[in-house]
Amino acid sequence: MKNLNFAAELHLKLGAPASGTVESLRLLRAFLKLAPRQRFEVIKLVEDLATEDVLPEHPLS
């Protein structure tokens, strides 16, 4: 944030975010920088891992 007073006010009102929240935002930012094809592959990989399927037979790009 460029306005330190605004950031300080938010910190006083809301407290510090949990480390998990910060990490989630970092992952979201990285995900949004991916190309659409790569996003699809990441989503598919996570879905497969969540359902305990085996990894795809073909390598991801």
Buried (B, 14 or more C-beta within 10 A) or exposed (E): EEEEEEEEEBEEEEEEEEEEEEEEEEEEEEEEEEEEEEEEBBEEBEEEEEEEEEEEEEEEE
